[in-house]
Amino acid sequence: GTGKELFAQGIHNESPRAEDPFITVNCAAVPEGLIESELFGYTQGAFTGASRGGKESPFERAQGGTVFLDEVGELSPKAQAALLRILETGEVVPVGGSEPRYVDVRIVAATNRPLEDMVEKGGFRLDLYHRLCAFPIQIPPLRDRPGDIPELANRYLSRKGEDRPLPEGVMEALTDYDWPGNVRELEHALEYMIAVTDEAFTPADLPPYILSSSAPSQAGWAPNGSRGPSHHTLSGESSEGPDSREAHVLQPEERFLLQVLGEASRSGKGLGRRELAHQASQAGFELSEGSIRTRLESLRHAGLIECARGRKGTRLTPEGFQLLAQMEAFSESQ
C-alpha cells in the first residue's frame, strides 16, 4: 500500500525504455502448478488446456521495456529457481519449446517482506537476492511522510470527481493517523467519507477508527462551529496538560444532537437513531440514520455520550452534561 507499483512505473517512464512496454507480474498470485508456464510462457499443445497458439512470457511481452515483479518475496523455491535462470541467461525457453528466446528487459522487483531475514532462514535464495538487489530503494510508509497526505487525498478526491474540500480539522486528523495500511487505507478512508455524507466534509465524517485514534489538536467549542477563542476541555484541565483527556471540536449537527440528548437524558429517556434523525429533520438538519450513527460515534469517542442497546438508547455522560451546561451558559451570555 505504499505505492510500489507507482514508483516502478515512474522509474520506467523516466528511463530510455519508456517507449516500450511496462509489464507487471504479481508473484503472490502465481499458482505453484503454473509457475513455469506463467514465467516462461508455453507453446501450442504444450499441455492439456493450453491456449491455441501458445502464450508469450511476460518477459517477451515486455521486450525492450520493464518487468515489475511485485511481491517477489512470495515466490516459492521452485519459482525462485525459474526466475534466477531467466536473470542469469537472459533467455526464456517456453514450456513445450526447445529454442531459447533472448529477452532484453529491465527488472524492478518489490516486496514488503524482509528478504535479508528470509535469506538467513532459508526462505529466499541468496543468489537470487543478490541478482535482484543491485540498486535497493526503500519506500517509507505513509506515517513517515505525512507531508504527502494532503496532496494524495486531494488528488484522490479529484479523480473521484469530488469538489468538496477537506477542512482543517479533517486534514489534521488524517495527518495525525498512523496509516498501517498506507496509501491504500487512505483511499478507503476517503471512500468512506464520500459514502456517508453528501454535505460538506466534517471531522465527524471520518471513519470511527480514525476518530478514536486521532482528534483535532485544538480543543473546544465555539458558537458558530469554528475553532473560536472560547475553549473548553472535558477534564477541566488545560488542553496542553499531560492528564487532560482528548478534546473534540463540535460541529453544528453534533451540538444539536448533544442538546436533544441532554433534554431526553434529563427526563430519563434514551433516544435511538431513528428518533434523532426525525428531530434533526424538523430542525433543518438533513441527516440520515447513517450520518447520525457517525456523529454519535464521534461524540462517544469524545466521552460526551454513552450508547446503550435496547430501550435505554443514547444518553449524555457527566462530561457531556458539563459541556452542555457550558454551551447553554455561553448562549445566555450572548
Salt bridges, closest charged atoms under 4 A:
GLU38 OE2 - LYS55 NZ 3.41
GLU60 OE2 - ARG101 NH1 2.94
GLU71 OE2 - LYS4 NZ 3.83
GLU74 OE1 - ARG113 NH1 3.65
ASP104 OD1 - ARG17 NH2 3.09
ASP127 OD2 - ARG125 NH2 2.90
ASP148 OD2 - ARG145 NH1 3.08
GLU151 OE2 - ARG155 NE 3.05
GLU162 OE1 - ARG164 NE 2.89
GLU187 OE2 - ARG159 NH2 3.50
GLU191 OE1 - LYS160 NZ 3.40
ASP205 OD1 - ARG295 NH1 3.44
GLU254 OE1 - HIS248 NE2 3.18
GLU289 OE2 - ARG274 NE 3.77
GLU297 OE2 - ARG300 NH2 2.73
GLU297 OE2 - HIS301 NE2 2.91
GLU319 OE2 - ARG245 NH1 3.31
GLU328 OE2 - ARG266 NH1 3.38
